[in-house]
């Protein structure tokens, strides 16, 4: 008998999710009588991770974001699981670029991806129709976004064509997505370290587009210093045409503002690339071979199991959870075909509204967040704020000053 500690157990305040997790444990243990799961609350907390590891309090299997593995691998804070993966041949269907997030420079594996997301363009289909735009043919370039935003804003003084965030690190988060979409990077490798990479043509193009929409076109409204709750409220009230968001924003708006799913569409990020990310699990470097093998068996069964997809999806529908919202593929080959067929069969949202997101999914590269992302976002918040609140903002100076500050932030990253 092997007991494996894992995190990710939902808190008691999320009663349904917690019960589902506990039901999964019971089903797993019934199917694997030689393994016991010791589930604990919590996810990745960088502030306490090192102390938990040093104190022997870290779970055998622990949750991480895509921004975590590189540093954990470099510091030796995760177990090498390469030699165990041959026992799970079905995992070969997981998309290789996602598996690569958990590999070192020599191709050794230290974890498994279990989910991913990417940012797109969320839009109000009714406002598109009122403005004479085709909601089934949303913008694919920033020039097209700019044109659509002007047309929507012309509907009335209470209508805003396009909105974006600019505070609480959310502005920097979205500016990163803008820069990616223009073909740029926020940070890049510089020998053994990192340096800022956005004081260039792509960074300038992003700021110029935002500045033009705000000040030349007046298609972003006069109220700025917005964050996600403000923009969701604007979309939920029917006063906003477009903003950058992931698919998970749609059910939030529908539930919170009593809207209908068929009111909204989702397109891929305009341009070349988008900001994305994901999550997965890694293994404590002090875990025994038996614990590693048992832990991987749990992760594979619960999170990477197309054979359970129909059961999980059916339960989601019964619980009123939306099924059919677009997301980047986790799988490839036959496994992805199985998942897609199940989601299509059980879909309870209008799939056709999200087809533009899927149609360009293979064209738009998904890039992860830069190192020390939250600190960088704080700096880039100031850039977004200046562009959206100062008509005479010096864009070159904003980029140069921000790059100097980000260089300092990245100086400690290896």
N, C-alpha and C positions, 0 to 999 in steps of 0.2 A: 504494500500500500504506500503510495506517494501522496503527500499533501502539498499542494502548490498554492501559494498566496498570490492573488491578483488584485489589481485595483480596477476602478471603473464602475463599482456598485453605485447606482443612483442613491441619493439621500432619501430619507424617509419622507421628506416633503414632496417628492415625486413618486407618489404611492404606486401608480400604475406601472411606471418604468421599473421601479424597484421589484415589484412582484413579477414582472416579465423576466427580469434578470435572475431572480431566485428560481423561477420555473425552469429557466434554461439550465441552471446549475443542477437541478434535480434530474432533468432529462439527460444531461451529459453524464452525471455520475451513474445513472442507471445503465447507460450504454458503455461506460468505462468503469467497472466496479473496482479497478485497482488504483483509481485516482480520486482524490478528494480536493475540492476547490474551497479555499479560504478567501472569500471575497471581501474586499474592503472599499470604503468610499474614497473618493478623491481621484484626481487625474494628475497630470504633470504640473508640478510647482517648482520652477527653477530656484526659488528662494530657499527651499528646504531639501531639495534633491540630494545635494552633496552630503549634507549632515545626516540624512536618513541612510544613505549608502554607507558612510563611515561608521555610523552607529549600529549597523546591522538591522535597521528598521525598514529598509526598502523591500518592496514586494518582489517575489521571484519573477513575476511577469508584470511589466509596468507600461502604462500608456504614455505615448509621446506625440508631439506634433512634428510635422515634416521639418521644421526648423531645428529640431533637437538632435537628430542622430549624428550629424557630422561632428559636432563637438563632443558628444558622449563617446563616440568611437575613438576619436583622437586622444581623449583622456583615459581610455581604458575602462570606461564606466558601463560597459555592456558586454555580454558574453558573445563570443563567436559561435554562431549556430550553423555555419556552413555545412559541417559534416553530418548534421541531422536532417537536412532538407531532402536528402535522397529518400527518406522514409515517407515523404509527403509529395509524391510526384504530381498530384493535381495542382499544387501551388505553382507549377510551371506556367499555368494559364494566366497568372496575375501579370498585368502589363509590365514589361521589363523596365521601363523608365521609372515606374513606381518602386519596383524592387531595388533599383539603383540608389534610391534615397537612403537605403539602409546598408549600403556596401562601402567598403573602403577603396583606396586607390588600387588595391590588388585584386578586387573583386570578391573579397570575403564578406559574408552576410552577417548582420548583427540584429536583424529585426524583420518584421513583416508589415507591409502597409495594409490597412483595413478600410480606409475610406479616403476620398479626395473630393475636392470642390474647385470651381473656378468662377471668376466674376464675369458677368455678362451685362447686357443692357435691358433693364426692366422698363416696360412702357405701358401706357394706358391706351388700349385699343380704341376706345370710344373717342378719345381726343384726337387720335390719328384720323379716324373717319371724319370727324367734324372739320378737321383742318385740310381735308382733301387728300390725305395720305393713305396709302394702302397698308393696313395693319399686318397683312401677310407678307409684306416686303419691307421690313424695317431697315434702318440704316446699317451699312456694312463698313463705312468709312467715317472719319471725323468730319469731313466736309458734308457728308449726307446727314450726320447728326446735327451739324450747325444749321443746315437748311431746314430740317424738320423742326428744330427748336424754334426757329424764327416763325414758321408757319403756325405752330401751336400757340406761341406767345401772342400772336395776332388775334387769337380768338376772344381776348378780353383782358382787362387789367388785372383780374384775379387769377389768371392762368399763367403758369410758369412753364416754359418749354423744357428746360433742363436744370437740374439742381445737383449740387455736390457738397460734400462735407468739408469742414475746415477747422475743426477743433477736437480736443480730447484724443489726439493721435489718429483720429479717423481721416482727417485731411491728408496727413502724410501717407496713410495706408492707401487712399485712393490716388494720390499723386503718383505713388509707386506704380499703380496699375496703368495710369496714363502714360508714364514713361515707358513701361514695358510695351504698351500698345504701339508706341511710336518707333519701336525697334531698339530701344535703349536698355540700359541697366542702371540700377541704383548703386550697386557696389560690385567690384570686380577684384579678382585675385591680383596681387602685386607681389610676386616672389612668394615668400612664406606667409605673407599677410594679406590685408585687404585695403582697398582705398575707394573713395567715392568715385562714381562713374557717370553722374548725371549732368555735370556741367559740360554739355555737348549739344550737338544738333537735336537729338531726341528730347532732351530735357527742355531745350528752348522751344521746340515745336509744341510740347505739351503746355507750357505756360502761355505761349502765344495764342493757342486755340482757346484756352480758358479765358484769357484776357479779352479776346475778340468777342466771345459769346457774352461775356458779362458787360462790356463797355461799348462795343460797337453795335451789337445786335440787340442788347437789352433783353436777352432771352433767358437769363438766369434769375430774374427778379432783383429787387433791391435789398431784400432781407438776406443777410449772409451770416457767417459764423454758425453754420448749421452742423448738426450731428445726425446720426442715423434716425433717432426718434422723430426729429423735426421733418426729415425728408419722407419718412414713412407716413407721417401724419398728412403731409401735402398730397402724397399719392393716394392715401386712403380717403381723402376728402374730395378727390376728383379734380384737384387743381394743379396737378403736375403731369407733364407729358412723359419724361424719361429721367432715369438716374442709373448709375452703375450699381449692380447688386448681384448676389448669388440667388439661385432658385429658392433658397430657404426664406427669402423675404416675402415671397408670395403668400404662403399660408399665414404669416404674421399679419400682413395687411388685411387679408380676407377675414380672419378671426377678430382682430382688434377693432376694425372699422366696419364690420358687417357688410363686406362686399362679396362679390361672386367671382369664382375663378375665371369665368370666361371674359371678365373685364380686362384681364392683363395678359400681356405677351412677354416673351423673353427672347432676346436675340443674343448672338455671340458678341463678345467685346469687339468694337470696331478696331481695325488695324491688324497688326501682325501677331500680337501676343497678349496674354492677360495674366493677372495675378491669381495664383491658385495655391493650393496647399492640401493638407490632408493630415491623417493621423495613422497610428499603427501601434505596435507593441514591440518592446525589446525585453531582454532577459538579464536579470541580475548577474554581474560577472562572478559572483560567489556561488551561483546555483550549481548543484551537482548535475552530472549527466542525466540522472533519473528525473530531476526536477526540470531540466531543460526540455527533455523529451515530452514529459507530461504537460508542461506549459505550452509547448508548440501544438500539442494535440488539442488543448483547450482553445487556443486562438484559431486554429484551423476549423474546429467544429463550430464555434460560435460566430465567428466573424468572416470566415473565408470558406463558405460552404454553399455552393449553388444548389446542392441537393436539399437544403432546408429553405430555399428561397420562397417556394410556394407557401409553405406553412407560415413563415415570417410575414409575407406579404398579405396573406389572408387575414392574419391576426391584426395587421395594421389597418386594413379596411374596416374590420369589425369595430376597431377602436376609434374610427373616424379620422385616422391619419391619412393625409393625402398620399396617393400612390400614382406615380407617373411624372412627377416633376423631373426635369432633366438633370443629369449629373454626368461628369466625365466618367468614362468607362473604367472600372477597376480591373475588369477581366479582358481577355482577348479570346478569339477562337470559339469553340463550342460552349465553354462556360458562359461567355458573354451572351451568346445567342439564347441560352436557356434563361438567363436573367431577363433579357429584353422581352422575350415571349411572355414570361410570367407578368412582368410589369404592364405590358400591353393588355393582357387578359383582364387584370384586376384594376386597371386605371380608373380612378374616380375624379380625375381632372381632365380638362380639354387638351389632349396631347398635341393637337394641331397648332395650338397657340405657342408652343415651345419648339416647334420644328425648326424655326430659324436659328435657334441656339445649336441644335444638333447638326444642322446642315453644314455649319462651318467649324464644327468641333475639331476636325482633323487639320484645318487650315491655321487655326489660332494656337500658337504654342503656349503651354501653361508653364509659367515660371514661379518659383517659390519666393518667399520673402527673403530679404537680405539678412545677414548676420546682425545681431543686436537690433532687430527690427523696431521694437517699440521706442528705443532711444532715437533712432533715425527718424521715426515718424513724428516725434516731438519737434525735431528741427524742421521737417518738411511741412508740418502744420503751419508754421510761421510763413513759409513761402506761399502756401495756398491762401492764407488770410490776406497777405499783402496783395496778391494778384486780384482777389475778389473784392477788396475794399479800397484799394488805392488805384485810381484811374491812371495816374502817372508813375506807377511802380516801375522801377528799373529792373527789368527781367534778368539781364546779364549779371547785375550786382547781386540779386537774390540768389541766383544759382551759384555764383562764385563764393559768396559768404557761407551759404549752406554747405557747400562741398568742403570748405575748410573745417567746419564744425563736425561734419560727418567723418572726415579723415581722423579727427581726434577720437571719435567714438569707436572707430574701427581699429585704432592703433593697438588695442589689447586683444584683438581676435586673431587666433592662429588656426 
